[in-house]
Amino acid sequence: MLEVSRIREDKELIAQRMQARNIDVTSEMEQVIVLDEKRRSIKGQMDKQLAEQNALAKSIGELFKSGKGAEANELKQKVSALKENSSQLKDALQKIEEEIQTILYTIPNVPNEIVPKGKSDADNEIIENKGDIPALHDAAIPHWELAKKYNIIDFELGVKITGAGFPVYRGKGAQLQRALINFFISEAIAKGYEEIIPPLVVNEASGYGTGQLPDKEGQMYHCEVDDLYLIPTAEVPLTNIYRDVMLKDTDFPIKNVGYTPCFRREAGSYGKDVRGLNRLHQFDKVEILQISHPSKSYETLTTMVDHVKELLEKLELPYRVAKLCGGDLGFTSALTYDLEVYSAAQEKWLEVSSISNFETYQANRLKLRFKENGEKPKLAHTLNGSALALPRILASLLENNQTPEGIKIPKALQPFCGFDIIK
């Protein structure tokens, strides 16, 4: 969430940047400023009363030593009244701070100055196109038909066991899935990322820490008895490792990678765009995370995008990079790049990765700070990205590499899966 100090100091700039998101948060910012004035006033009263209590306590001790018990007792009554008033002020302060936080939860992150204005993904800016779109043979079919033909993914069995959006991978399909995970993890480790295996369920505080709550609770599976949430992405548990942590400037950069299944309700999803692997309720993903010094975070974002581009090139998949417009930008992100691969049999681009810089937005929720040169603590910057999400990668690999003889496996994957073709 935004810092109150930033709202006070940069209200006009924030309002201007929010135009890229097509929203006006002026009213919310004014409310925050008014409440913060009240908060400061109450805090000032509490500090003044505390100083008065301390002075009276010293006087009471001296009066008792001097044998002036009656005068001392009078002052004790005054101290009791001050304590009662301080308790009321403390309750009022807590209520105001809760009101401020509730409003801050409704204000999205401030878009970076280079975020293009727009209303939907149609307005995203394509900044790079790489690779040739394959020309498929005349009998080419989409991946859900390939999955059935080669008996590598069973969508109907998944419906029987659980429901739509929970496929069963089998045989070489399961091996290929595991190969992709190991390939992505190995590539990240080679780039200096530490592998983490996190929990697959998180508490409410973790959801609030990264911004899934209260924004996306309708998209998350909630275990109500235990008040826990199935993770929608490894971003949530990985980032919350650093909740309430004070770092040193020498700790940067922190680089983590984690593979997890991910769970998303995807409420309202239907039609041809959700066929096969295009949109699932459970899917596998390898996530990369960096905690960065604020002065280095956009340089870090570039290296993370380059890492994902390199993965796609090794998989021999044509891809493009899109800079998200304000209307398509995630609630917590300041700048996001999407990477999309071309699905030749479906003849469309499929998003396979989003890489985002959240600047201090998540760190402020997490209370993730660092100290440098003996200065006051500052908020760190958090970044994360898919490297990569498996379903649409697998869909594109199957479709783009189909031949009359079978589905060819890219060379980079062959050592991980142990075969070069699915026949």
C-alpha positions as CSV (number, residue, x, y, z in Angstrom):
1,M,0.0,0.0,0.0
2,L,1.1,3.6,-0.4
3,E,2.9,5.4,2.4
4,V,0.9,8.2,4.0
5,S,4.0,10.4,3.8
6,R,4.1,9.9,0.0
7,I,0.4,10.8,-0.3
8,R,1.0,14.0,1.8
9,E,4.0,15.0,-0.3
10,D,3.1,13.9,-3.8
11,K,-0.7,14.0,-3.9
12,E,-0.8,15.8,-7.3
13,L,1.8,13.6,-8.9
14,I,0.0,10.4,-7.7
15,A,-3.4,11.8,-9.0
16,Q,-1.7,12.5,-12.4
17,R,-0.1,9.0,-12.6
18,M,-3.4,7.3,-11.7
19,Q,-4.9,8.6,-14.9
20,A,-3.0,5.8,-16.6
21,R,-5.3,3.4,-14.6
22,N,-8.3,5.5,-15.6
23,I,-9.2,6.1,-12.0
24,D,-9.4,9.1,-9.6
25,V,-8.2,8.6,-6.1
26,T,-8.2,12.2,-5.1
27,S,-11.1,11.7,-2.6
28,E,-9.4,8.8,-1.0
29,M,-6.1,10.7,-0.6
30,E,-7.9,13.7,0.9
31,Q,-9.6,11.3,3.4
32,V,-6.2,9.9,4.3
33,I,-4.7,13.3,4.8
34,V,-7.5,14.5,7.0
35,L,-7.4,11.3,9.1
36,D,-3.6,11.6,9.4
37,E,-4.0,15.1,10.7
38,K,-6.3,13.8,13.4
39,R,-3.8,11.0,14.1
40,R,-1.0,13.4,14.5
41,S,-3.1,15.6,16.8
42,I,-4.0,12.7,19.0
43,K,-0.4,11.5,19.1
44,G,0.7,14.9,20.1
45,Q,-1.9,15.0,23.0
46,M,-0.7,11.5,24.1
47,D,2.9,12.5,24.1
48,K,2.1,15.7,26.1
49,Q,0.1,13.8,28.7
50,L,2.8,11.1,29.0
51,A,5.3,13.9,29.7
52,E,2.9,15.4,32.3
53,Q,2.4,12.0,33.9
54,N,6.1,11.4,34.2
55,A,6.6,14.9,35.8
56,L,3.8,14.3,38.2
57,A,5.2,10.9,39.2
58,K,8.5,12.5,40.0
59,S,6.7,15.2,42.1
60,I,4.6,12.6,43.9
61,G,7.8,10.7,45.0
62,E,9.3,13.9,46.3
63,L,6.2,14.9,48.2
64,F,6.0,11.5,49.9
65,K,9.6,11.8,50.9
66,S,8.9,15.2,52.4
67,G,5.9,13.8,54.4
68,K,3.3,15.7,52.3
69,G,1.1,12.7,51.8
70,A,-2.1,14.7,51.2
71,E,-0.6,16.7,48.4
72,A,0.9,13.6,46.9
73,N,-2.5,11.9,46.9
74,E,-4.1,14.8,45.1
75,L,-1.5,14.5,42.4
76,K,-2.1,10.8,42.2
77,Q,-5.7,11.4,41.5
78,K,-4.6,13.8,38.7
79,V,-2.4,11.1,37.3
80,S,-5.3,8.6,37.3
81,A,-7.4,11.1,35.4
82,L,-4.6,11.6,32.9
83,K,-4.2,7.8,32.5
84,E,-7.9,7.4,31.8
85,N,-7.8,10.2,29.2
86,S,-4.7,8.6,27.7
87,S,-6.5,5.3,27.4
88,Q,-9.4,7.0,25.5
89,L,-6.9,8.7,23.2
90,K,-5.2,5.4,22.5
91,D,-8.5,3.8,21.5
92,A,-9.3,6.8,19.3
93,L,-5.8,6.6,17.7
94,Q,-6.2,2.9,17.0
95,K,-9.6,3.5,15.4
96,I,-8.2,6.3,13.1
97,E,-5.2,4.1,12.1
98,E,-7.6,1.3,11.2
99,E,-9.6,3.8,9.1
100,I,-6.5,5.0,7.3
101,Q,-5.4,1.4,6.6
102,T,-8.8,0.5,5.2
103,I,-8.7,3.4,2.8
104,L,-5.1,2.6,1.8
105,Y,-6.1,-0.9,0.9
106,T,-8.5,0.5,-1.7
107,I,-5.8,2.6,-3.5
108,P,-3.7,0.7,-6.1
109,N,-0.1,1.2,-6.7
110,V,1.1,4.3,-8.6
111,P,2.0,3.4,-12.2
112,N,5.5,4.1,-13.3
113,E,5.8,7.1,-15.6
114,I,6.4,4.9,-18.6
115,V,3.2,2.9,-18.2
116,P,1.0,3.6,-21.2
117,K,-2.5,4.8,-20.7
118,G,-5.2,2.3,-21.8
119,K,-8.3,0.4,-20.8
120,S,-7.6,-3.3,-21.5
121,D,-5.0,-5.7,-22.9
122,A,-5.8,-4.4,-26.3
123,D,-4.0,-1.2,-25.4
124,N,-0.8,-2.9,-24.2
125,E,2.4,-1.8,-25.9
126,I,4.2,-4.6,-27.8
127,I,7.9,-3.7,-27.5
128,E,9.6,-6.8,-28.9
129,N,8.8,-9.7,-31.2
130,K,11.2,-12.7,-31.4
131,G,11.2,-15.9,-33.3
132,D,9.5,-17.3,-36.4
133,I,5.9,-18.5,-36.2
134,P,6.0,-22.2,-37.3
135,A,4.2,-23.4,-40.4
136,L,2.3,-26.5,-39.3
137,H,1.3,-29.5,-41.5
138,D,-2.2,-29.7,-42.9
139,A,-3.4,-32.2,-40.3
140,A,-2.3,-30.0,-37.3
141,I,-4.6,-30.0,-34.3
142,P,-4.9,-28.0,-31.1
143,H,-3.2,-29.3,-27.9
144,W,-6.4,-30.7,-26.3
145,E,-6.8,-33.0,-29.3
146,L,-3.1,-33.8,-29.3
147,A,-3.3,-34.7,-25.6
148,K,-6.1,-37.2,-26.3
149,K,-4.4,-38.6,-29.4
150,Y,-1.1,-39.3,-27.6
151,N,-2.8,-40.1,-24.2
152,I,-0.6,-37.6,-22.3
153,I,-3.2,-35.4,-20.7
154,D,-6.7,-36.6,-19.6
155,F,-9.1,-33.7,-19.2
156,E,-12.2,-35.9,-18.8
157,L,-10.6,-37.9,-16.0
158,G,-9.8,-34.7,-14.2
159,V,-13.5,-33.7,-14.4
160,K,-14.4,-37.1,-12.9
161,I,-12.0,-36.8,-10.0
162,T,-12.4,-33.1,-9.2
163,G,-14.0,-30.9,-11.9
164,A,-13.2,-28.8,-14.9
165,G,-9.8,-27.1,-14.8
166,F,-8.0,-30.0,-13.0
167,P,-6.3,-32.1,-15.7
168,V,-4.5,-35.4,-15.2
169,Y,-1.1,-35.6,-16.7
170,R,0.1,-39.2,-17.6
171,G,2.9,-41.0,-19.2
172,K,5.1,-38.8,-21.3
173,G,2.8,-35.8,-20.5
174,A,3.7,-36.2,-16.8
175,Q,7.4,-36.6,-17.7
176,L,7.3,-33.5,-19.9
177,Q,5.7,-31.5,-17.1
178,R,8.3,-32.6,-14.6
179,A,11.1,-31.9,-17.1
180,L,9.9,-28.3,-17.6
181,I,9.8,-27.7,-13.9
182,N,13.3,-29.1,-13.4
183,F,14.6,-27.1,-16.4
184,F,13.2,-23.8,-15.1
185,I,14.5,-24.4,-11.6
186,S,18.0,-25.4,-12.9
187,E,18.2,-22.3,-15.1
188,A,17.2,-20.0,-12.2
189,I,19.8,-21.6,-9.9
190,A,22.4,-21.1,-12.5
191,K,21.5,-17.4,-12.4
192,G,22.1,-17.2,-8.6
193,Y,18.6,-17.8,-7.3
194,E,18.2,-19.8,-4.1
195,E,15.5,-22.5,-4.4
196,I,12.7,-22.5,-1.8
197,I,10.0,-25.1,-1.3
198,P,7.2,-23.1,0.5
199,P,3.9,-24.1,2.0
200,L,1.0,-24.3,-0.4
201,V,-1.5,-22.7,2.0
202,V,-1.1,-19.3,3.7
203,N,-2.7,-17.3,6.4
204,E,-4.7,-14.1,6.0
205,A,-1.7,-11.9,7.0
206,S,0.3,-13.4,4.1
207,G,-2.6,-12.6,1.7
208,Y,-2.7,-9.0,2.9
209,G,1.1,-8.8,2.8
210,T,1.4,-9.3,-1.0
211,G,-2.0,-7.7,-1.9
212,Q,-4.1,-10.7,-2.8
213,L,-6.3,-9.6,0.0
214,P,-8.6,-7.8,0.1
215,D,-8.4,-7.4,-3.7
216,K,-8.6,-11.0,-5.0
217,E,-10.3,-13.0,-2.3
218,G,-13.0,-14.1,-4.8
219,Q,-10.3,-15.8,-6.9
220,M,-8.7,-17.7,-4.0
221,Y,-9.7,-21.0,-2.5
222,H,-10.5,-20.4,1.1
223,C,-10.2,-23.2,3.8
224,E,-12.8,-21.6,6.1
225,V,-12.4,-24.0,9.1
226,D,-8.7,-23.1,9.4
227,D,-9.0,-19.7,7.8
228,L,-6.2,-20.5,5.4
229,Y,-5.9,-19.9,1.6
230,L,-4.6,-22.1,-1.1
231,I,-1.9,-20.1,-2.8
232,P,-2.7,-18.5,-6.2
233,T,1.0,-18.2,-6.9
234,A,4.3,-18.9,-5.2
235,E,4.7,-15.1,-5.0
236,V,2.6,-15.1,-1.8
237,P,4.6,-17.5,0.4
238,L,8.0,-16.5,-1.1
239,T,7.5,-12.8,-0.5
240,N,6.1,-13.3,3.0
241,I,9.3,-14.9,4.0
242,Y,10.5,-11.3,4.4
243,R,7.4,-9.9,6.3
244,D,8.5,-7.9,9.4
245,V,12.2,-8.3,8.4
246,M,14.9,-5.6,8.8
247,L,17.6,-6.1,6.1
248,K,21.0,-4.6,5.7
249,D,21.9,-2.9,2.5
250,T,24.6,-5.6,2.0
251,D,21.8,-8.2,1.8
252,F,20.8,-7.1,-1.6
253,P,20.0,-8.5,-4.0
254,I,17.9,-11.3,-2.5
255,K,17.0,-13.9,-5.2
256,N,14.6,-16.8,-4.6
257,V,13.0,-19.3,-7.0
258,G,10.2,-21.7,-6.1
259,Y,8.1,-24.3,-7.8
260,T,4.5,-24.8,-6.6
261,P,1.2,-25.9,-7.8
262,C,-1.1,-22.8,-7.9
263,F,-4.8,-22.7,-7.3
264,R,-7.2,-20.1,-8.8
265,R,-11.0,-20.2,-8.8
266,E,-11.1,-18.1,-12.0
267,A,-14.7,-17.2,-11.4
268,G,-16.6,-16.3,-14.5
269,S,-14.1,-17.9,-16.9
270,Y,-15.8,-19.8,-19.8
271,G,-15.8,-20.3,-23.6
272,K,-13.2,-21.1,-26.1
273,D,-10.4,-19.2,-24.3
274,V,-10.5,-21.7,-21.4
275,R,-10.3,-24.9,-23.5
276,G,-7.6,-27.4,-22.7
277,L,-4.6,-25.9,-20.8
278,N,-5.5,-22.3,-21.6
279,R,-7.0,-21.6,-18.2
280,L,-7.0,-23.9,-15.2
281,H,-8.0,-24.0,-11.6
282,Q,-4.8,-25.9,-10.6
283,F,-1.6,-25.5,-12.5
284,D,2.2,-25.7,-12.0
285,K,4.4,-22.6,-12.0
286,V,8.0,-21.7,-11.3
287,E,8.3,-18.3,-9.7
288,I,11.3,-16.0,-9.4
289,L,11.4,-13.3,-6.7
290,Q,13.9,-10.5,-6.0
291,I,14.1,-8.1,-3.0
292,S,16.0,-5.1,-4.3
293,H,17.6,-1.9,-3.2
294,P,15.3,0.9,-4.5
295,S,18.0,2.4,-6.6
296,K,18.5,-0.9,-8.5
297,S,15.0,-2.3,-8.8
298,Y,14.3,-1.3,-12.5
299,E,17.7,-2.6,-13.5
300,T,16.7,-5.8,-11.7
301,L,13.3,-5.8,-13.6
302,T,15.2,-5.8,-16.9
303,T,17.4,-8.8,-15.8
304,M,14.3,-10.7,-14.8
305,V,12.6,-10.1,-18.2
306,D,15.8,-11.1,-19.9
307,H,15.9,-14.3,-17.9
308,V,12.4,-15.3,-19.1
309,K,13.2,-14.4,-22.7
310,E,16.3,-16.6,-22.5
311,L,14.1,-19.5,-21.3
312,L,11.7,-19.1,-24.2
313,E,14.5,-18.9,-26.7
314,K,16.0,-22.2,-25.3
315,L,12.5,-23.8,-25.7
316,E,12.6,-22.5,-29.3
317,L,9.2,-20.8,-28.9
318,P,8.3,-17.6,-30.8
319,Y,7.4,-14.9,-28.2
320,R,6.7,-11.2,-27.8
321,V,7.0,-8.8,-24.9
322,A,4.2,-6.4,-23.9
323,K,4.4,-3.5,-21.6
324,L,1.0,-3.4,-19.8
325,C,-1.1,-0.3,-20.0
326,G,-2.7,1.2,-16.9
327,G,-6.0,-0.5,-17.4
328,D,-4.4,-3.9,-17.5
329,L,-1.9,-3.3,-14.8
330,G,-2.2,-5.4,-11.6
331,F,-3.5,-3.7,-8.5
332,T,-0.1,-3.9,-6.7
333,S,2.2,-3.3,-9.6
334,A,4.0,-0.2,-10.7
335,L,5.2,-1.6,-14.0
336,T,4.6,-5.1,-15.6
337,Y,5.9,-6.8,-18.7
338,D,4.0,-9.8,-20.0
339,L,5.7,-12.4,-22.2
340,E,3.5,-14.2,-24.6
341,V,4.2,-17.2,-26.8
342,Y,2.5,-18.0,-30.1
343,S,0.2,-21.0,-30.2
344,A,0.4,-22.1,-33.9
345,A,-2.6,-24.5,-33.9
346,Q,-4.8,-21.9,-32.1
347,E,-3.3,-19.1,-34.1
348,K,-3.1,-16.7,-31.1
349,W,-0.7,-15.3,-28.5
350,L,-0.8,-16.9,-25.0
351,E,0.5,-15.0,-21.9
352,V,3.0,-17.2,-20.1
353,S,4.7,-14.8,-17.8
354,S,4.2,-11.5,-16.0
355,I,7.2,-9.8,-14.5
356,S,6.4,-6.9,-12.2
357,N,8.1,-4.3,-10.0
358,F,6.0,-3.4,-7.0
359,E,8.4,-0.8,-5.7
360,T,7.5,-0.2,-2.0
361,Y,3.9,-1.1,-2.3
362,Q,4.2,-4.7,-1.0
363,A,7.1,-3.8,1.3
364,N,5.0,-1.2,3.1
365,R,2.3,-3.9,3.8
366,L,5.0,-6.4,4.8
367,K,7.0,-3.9,6.9
368,L,10.0,-5.1,4.9
369,R,12.8,-2.5,5.5
370,F,16.5,-2.1,5.4
371,K,19.2,0.1,7.0
372,E,22.1,1.6,5.3
373,N,24.9,3.9,6.5
374,G,23.3,4.3,9.9
375,E,20.3,6.1,8.4
376,K,16.6,5.7,9.3
377,P,15.1,2.4,8.0
378,K,13.8,2.5,4.4
379,L,11.3,0.3,2.5
380,A,12.8,-2.2,0.1
381,H,11.5,-2.9,-3.4
382,T,9.9,-6.3,-4.3
383,L,9.8,-7.9,-7.7
384,N,8.5,-11.2,-9.0
385,G,7.7,-13.0,-12.2
386,S,6.7,-16.3,-13.7
387,A,9.7,-18.3,-15.0
388,L,7.6,-20.0,-16.1
389,A,3.9,-20.9,-15.8
390,L,3.6,-24.4,-17.3
391,P,0.1,-24.9,-18.9
392,R,0.4,-22.5,-21.9
393,I,4.0,-23.3,-22.3
394,L,3.1,-26.9,-22.6
395,A,0.2,-26.1,-24.9
396,S,2.5,-24.2,-27.3
397,L,5.2,-26.8,-27.2
398,L,2.8,-29.5,-28.2
399,E,1.1,-27.5,-30.9
400,N,4.2,-25.8,-32.4
401,N,6.3,-29.0,-32.5
402,Q,3.7,-31.4,-33.9
403,T,4.7,-33.3,-37.0
404,P,3.2,-36.3,-38.9
405,E,5.7,-38.5,-37.0
406,G,4.9,-37.2,-33.6
407,I,5.6,-34.2,-31.2
408,K,9.3,-33.2,-31.2
409,I,10.9,-32.1,-27.9
410,P,13.2,-29.1,-27.9
411,K,16.9,-29.9,-27.4
412,A,17.2,-28.0,-24.2
413,L,14.4,-30.2,-22.6
414,Q,15.6,-33.6,-23.8
415,P,18.2,-34.2,-21.0
416,F,15.4,-33.5,-18.5
417,C,12.7,-35.7,-19.9
418,G,14.8,-38.5,-21.5
419,F,13.2,-38.6,-24.9
420,D,13.2,-36.5,-28.1
421,I,9.8,-37.2,-29.5
422,I,6.3,-38.2,-28.4
423,K,4.9,-40.8,-30.8
